[in-house]
Amino acid sequence: MSRNFRIGQIVPSSNTTMETEVPAMLRAREAIRPERFTFHSSRMRMHKVTKEELEAMNKESLRCAAELADARVDVMSTACLVAIMAMGLGYHRETERELTAVARANQSLAPVMTSAGALVEGLKTLGAKRISLMAPYMRPLTDLVVQYIENEDIEVIDSICFEIPDNLEVGLRDPMQLLDDVKRLDTRGADVVVASACVQMPSLPAVQRIEDMLGIRTVSTAVCTVRRMLDHLGLEPVVPGAGALLAGA
């Protein structure tokens, strides 16, 4: 007998990718496993990926958590990585505590997670010690992401950033372009490649292709988010064609 799960995401208002890639992965999983999923979002305003807008947006996340609590979702996740990582090292843990408190105050027992924490946990699940990553941010924000990951005892060998400040423009980027972009990335000695260290830069169609091309395990923030969701729900972490992290236990 199949069971239905409600997936809740707190999404930047200009983000279109997490509501595309997360359902795509879980729909692909439905083709090979009995569980079924529905998808529910609450939005926080953000247009430009600047530290000022990210700080303002983070304050709205508590309202969003209360809204998703009302829908009685089975798992709740923020869908913004750099907004968390720009606030200070290890900040995803503080955010998860604050959002959990709001969920509990609104009679929701759902596990609460962040995409920032999911990326860190996904890399640790793969035993990554040295990674290379690609991101759409301006260089100062990309450097903050690198510092954040390195604070979690994971060395970043190389990072490429595409310096796109407009979040809608990031979401329109062709994910298959990453197949050429990754050729400029230094991956020598890397355990894992992060095809998109961003929840808005599309990458899902390219993740398995990059992994096969390089022979290096490849993830994205969206892939890591789905893995963490499945772990919280106690479901087998398997999604066809989404790279090593979702290849099953």
Backbone torsions as a table, in degrees:
resi	resn	phi	psi	omega
1	MET	NA	130.4	-178.9
2	SER	-80.6	155.8	176.7
3	ARG	-121.9	145.0	179.5
4	ASN	-98.8	136.3	178.7
5	PHE	-122.6	139.8	176.8
6	ARG	-99.9	121.2	-179.7
7	ILE	-99.1	119.3	179.7
8	GLY	-108.0	134.0	177.6
9	GLN	-130.6	136.5	171.6
10	ILE	-95.4	114.4	-163.7
11	VAL	-121.7	135.0	169.8
12	PRO	-56.8	142.8	-172.6
13	SER	-60.8	-28.0	-179.0
14	SER	-95.2	3.7	-179.9
15	ASN	-83.4	133.3	177.2
16	THR	-123.5	-8.9	-169.9
17	THR	-85.4	-41.3	-177.0
18	MET	-67.9	-28.9	176.0
19	GLU	-81.5	-0.4	174.6
20	THR	-105.3	-52.4	-172.2
21	GLU	-77.1	-38.5	178.6
22	VAL	-63.3	-49.6	175.1
23	PRO	-61.3	-36.9	-179.8
24	ALA	-60.0	-42.8	179.9
25	MET	-67.1	-42.9	-177.3
26	LEU	-74.5	-28.5	172.0
27	ARG	-66.6	-40.3	176.7
28	ALA	-62.3	-37.8	178.0
29	ARG	-65.7	-35.8	-179.6
30	GLU	-60.0	-25.6	-179.6
31	ALA	-70.7	-18.4	-175.9
32	ILE	-125.0	-5.0	179.6
33	ARG	-137.1	157.5	-172.4
34	PRO	-77.6	-21.3	-174.3
35	GLU	-66.7	149.3	178.9
36	ARG	-124.8	153.0	-172.8
37	PHE	-133.2	143.8	166.2
38	THR	-120.9	161.1	-167.9
39	PHE	-128.4	133.7	-171.2
40	HIS	-141.4	134.0	-173.8
41	SER	-131.9	153.2	166.3
42	SER	-129.7	143.0	-169.1
43	ARG	-113.2	147.2	173.8
44	MET	-124.3	137.8	-168.9
45	ARG	-70.0	133.6	175.1
46	MET	-169.5	130.1	178.5
47	HIS	-114.8	-54.5	-178.2
48	LYS	-101.1	140.2	-178.7
49	VAL	-86.0	75.7	176.3
50	THR	-120.1	158.1	-176.7
51	LYS	-60.3	-36.2	-178.5
52	GLU	-65.2	-47.4	179.8
53	GLU	-66.9	-34.7	179.9
54	LEU	-66.4	-39.8	178.8
55	GLU	-63.4	-44.4	179.6
56	ALA	-63.5	-40.3	-179.1
57	MET	-64.3	-42.0	-178.5
58	ASN	-55.8	-34.2	-178.6
59	LYS	-65.6	-26.0	-179.6
60	GLU	-78.6	-13.9	-173.4
61	SER	-64.5	-27.8	-179.4
62	LEU	-67.9	-40.5	174.9
63	ARG	-60.8	-43.3	-178.4
64	CYS	-62.6	-38.8	179.2
65	ALA	-63.4	-39.3	177.7
66	ALA	-64.8	-40.0	179.4
67	GLU	-64.1	-45.1	179.9
68	LEU	-68.4	-30.6	175.3
69	ALA	-59.8	-37.4	179.1
70	ASP	-63.1	-27.3	179.5
71	ALA	-83.9	-2.5	-179.4
72	ARG	51.7	50.5	177.1
73	VAL	-68.1	158.1	-178.6
74	ASP	-89.5	-21.4	173.0
75	VAL	-150.1	144.6	-176.7
76	MET	-127.5	129.4	-177.7
77	SER	-137.0	139.4	166.7
78	THR	-73.5	145.1	179.5
79	ALA	-115.5	51.3	172.1
80	CYS	-149.3	126.8	-176.5
81	LEU	-92.2	-54.0	-172.2
82	VAL	-69.2	-27.3	177.9
83	ALA	-61.5	-34.5	177.4
84	ILE	-79.0	-48.4	-174.3
85	MET	-67.2	-25.1	-179.8
86	ALA	-76.3	-10.5	-175.0
87	MET	-90.5	-7.1	178.8
88	GLY	136.0	154.2	-175.9
89	LEU	-61.1	133.2	178.5
90	GLY	72.5	12.2	-171.3
91	TYR	-65.9	-21.8	-178.7
92	HIS	-60.5	-31.1	-179.9
93	ARG	-67.5	-40.7	178.0
94	GLU	-65.8	-43.7	178.9
95	THR	-61.0	-44.0	-179.9
96	GLU	-62.0	-37.7	177.2
97	ARG	-64.9	-44.4	-177.9
98	GLU	-65.9	-43.5	-179.5
99	LEU	-68.6	-35.6	177.3
100	THR	-63.6	-40.9	179.6
101	ALA	-61.9	-40.7	178.2
102	VAL	-66.1	-43.7	178.9
103	ALA	-59.1	-47.0	-178.5
104	ARG	-64.7	-37.2	178.4
105	ALA	-65.6	-18.9	179.5
106	ASN	-110.8	29.7	172.2
107	GLN	62.3	28.9	174.9
108	SER	-108.1	130.9	178.0
109	LEU	-102.3	10.3	-176.9
110	ALA	-63.4	139.5	169.6
111	PRO	-62.0	141.6	-177.7
112	VAL	-117.1	132.1	-176.6
113	MET	-138.9	171.3	175.2
114	THR	-127.0	151.4	176.4
115	SER	-66.5	-30.6	176.5
116	ALA	-63.7	-47.4	177.5
117	GLY	-65.0	-34.4	-180.0
118	ALA	-64.2	-39.4	178.0
119	LEU	-63.1	-46.5	178.5
120	VAL	-59.7	-47.6	-177.9
121	GLU	-66.5	-37.6	178.5
122	GLY	-62.4	-42.7	178.5
123	LEU	-64.5	-39.3	179.6
124	LYS	-69.6	-35.6	177.0
125	THR	-59.7	-37.5	178.2
126	LEU	-81.4	-1.9	-179.7
127	GLY	70.2	26.5	-176.5
128	ALA	-67.7	132.3	174.1
129	LYS	-114.4	-29.1	-178.2
130	ARG	-138.2	123.3	-177.2
131	ILE	-129.3	163.9	169.3
132	SER	-127.4	145.3	-173.6
133	LEU	-140.3	158.4	173.9
134	MET	-124.0	142.8	-177.3
135	ALA	-149.3	155.8	-179.3
136	PRO	-91.1	-6.5	-169.0
137	TYR	-70.4	167.9	167.9
138	MET	-66.9	156.4	-173.9
139	ARG	-56.9	-42.0	-179.4
140	PRO	-60.4	-39.5	178.0
141	LEU	-71.1	-37.7	176.9
142	THR	-60.8	-40.8	178.4
143	ASP	-62.8	-35.4	176.8
144	LEU	-64.6	-40.1	177.5
145	VAL	-62.8	-43.8	178.7
146	VAL	-60.6	-46.3	-179.8
147	GLN	-62.1	-39.7	-179.0
148	TYR	-62.3	-46.9	-179.5
149	ILE	-66.4	-40.9	-179.7
150	GLU	-66.9	-27.9	175.6
151	ASN	-66.9	-17.6	176.9
152	GLU	-93.6	18.6	176.5
153	ASP	67.7	35.2	175.0
154	ILE	-125.4	118.0	-177.9
155	GLU	-77.1	135.1	174.2
156	VAL	-101.1	108.6	-177.6
157	ILE	-68.2	-44.4	-176.4
158	ASP	-153.3	149.8	175.4
159	SER	-139.7	134.2	173.2
160	ILE	-110.1	133.1	174.5
161	CYS	-125.7	142.0	-174.2
162	PHE	-95.0	-4.5	172.5
163	GLU	53.0	57.8	176.4
164	ILE	-110.9	107.2	-175.5
165	PRO	-78.9	-26.0	-176.3
166	ASP	-84.2	119.9	-172.6
167	ASN	-66.6	-34.6	177.0
168	LEU	-64.5	-39.3	178.6
169	GLU	-64.0	-37.3	176.7
170	VAL	-58.5	-43.1	-177.1
171	GLY	-69.7	-16.6	-179.8
172	LEU	-91.8	-2.2	-176.8
173	ARG	-68.0	138.2	179.7
174	ASP	-70.0	117.6	-177.7
175	PRO	-62.5	-28.1	-178.6
176	MET	-72.3	-13.8	174.3
177	GLN	-62.7	-24.9	179.8
178	LEU	-62.3	-24.5	178.6
179	LEU	-64.1	-32.8	174.3
180	ASP	-84.0	-40.6	-178.7
181	ASP	-57.5	-40.4	-174.3
182	VAL	-66.2	-19.7	177.7
183	LYS	-68.0	-21.0	177.1
184	ARG	-90.1	-6.1	-176.8
185	LEU	-89.0	131.9	176.9
186	ASP	-77.2	109.3	-178.7
187	THR	-113.0	10.1	-178.7
188	ARG	-64.5	121.7	-179.4
189	GLY	82.3	4.9	-179.4
190	ALA	-79.6	137.3	172.9
191	ASP	-78.1	-37.0	-173.2
192	VAL	-143.9	143.2	170.5
193	VAL	-106.4	131.8	173.6
194	VAL	-98.8	105.9	-175.7
195	ALA	-68.7	-30.0	177.3
196	SER	-147.9	104.5	174.6
197	ALA	-86.6	53.7	-173.7
198	CYS	-164.6	142.8	179.2
199	VAL	-84.8	-12.9	-176.6
200	GLN	-100.0	-25.0	-177.9
201	MET	-79.6	113.1	-176.3
202	PRO	-61.9	140.1	-178.9
203	SER	-151.6	-12.3	-170.3
204	LEU	-52.4	-46.1	-179.1
205	PRO	-63.9	-17.9	-175.3
206	ALA	-98.1	-17.0	-171.2
207	VAL	-59.6	-54.4	-179.3
208	GLN	-65.3	-35.7	180.0
209	ARG	-63.8	-42.7	178.3
210	ILE	-65.4	-44.2	-179.9
211	GLU	-59.3	-43.8	-179.7
212	ASP	-68.5	-37.8	-176.8
213	MET	-69.6	-43.1	-175.6
214	LEU	-90.8	-21.6	-172.0
215	GLY	69.6	25.5	178.5
216	ILE	-124.7	133.7	179.4
217	ARG	-55.8	135.7	-173.0
218	THR	-129.9	136.2	178.4
219	VAL	-132.0	174.2	167.7
220	SER	-138.4	170.7	176.8
221	THR	-62.9	-38.2	178.6
222	ALA	-64.8	-43.2	177.6
223	VAL	-59.8	-45.4	179.8
224	CYS	-64.8	-35.5	178.5
225	THR	-64.1	-45.0	178.7
226	VAL	-64.1	-41.2	177.6
227	ARG	-58.2	-46.3	-178.3
228	ARG	-66.3	-38.6	176.6
229	MET	-60.0	-47.7	-179.6
230	LEU	-62.8	-39.8	176.8
231	ASP	-60.4	-46.2	-179.9
232	HIS	-62.5	-34.7	-178.5
233	LEU	-83.5	-4.6	179.9
234	GLY	71.0	30.9	-178.1
235	LEU	-108.8	151.8	179.8
236	GLU	-60.0	128.5	-175.4
237	PRO	-81.2	69.3	-177.3
238	VAL	-128.6	126.4	173.9
239	VAL	-140.1	123.8	-178.3
240	PRO	-62.2	135.7	171.1
241	GLY	67.6	26.1	-178.0
242	ALA	-118.0	19.3	175.4
243	GLY	90.2	176.5	-170.5
244	ALA	-60.8	-35.0	-175.5
245	LEU	-66.1	-24.6	-179.8
246	LEU	-114.8	29.1	-178.8
247	ALA	-90.2	2.4	-178.8
248	GLY	105.0	164.0	-175.5
249	ALA	-62.1	NA	NA
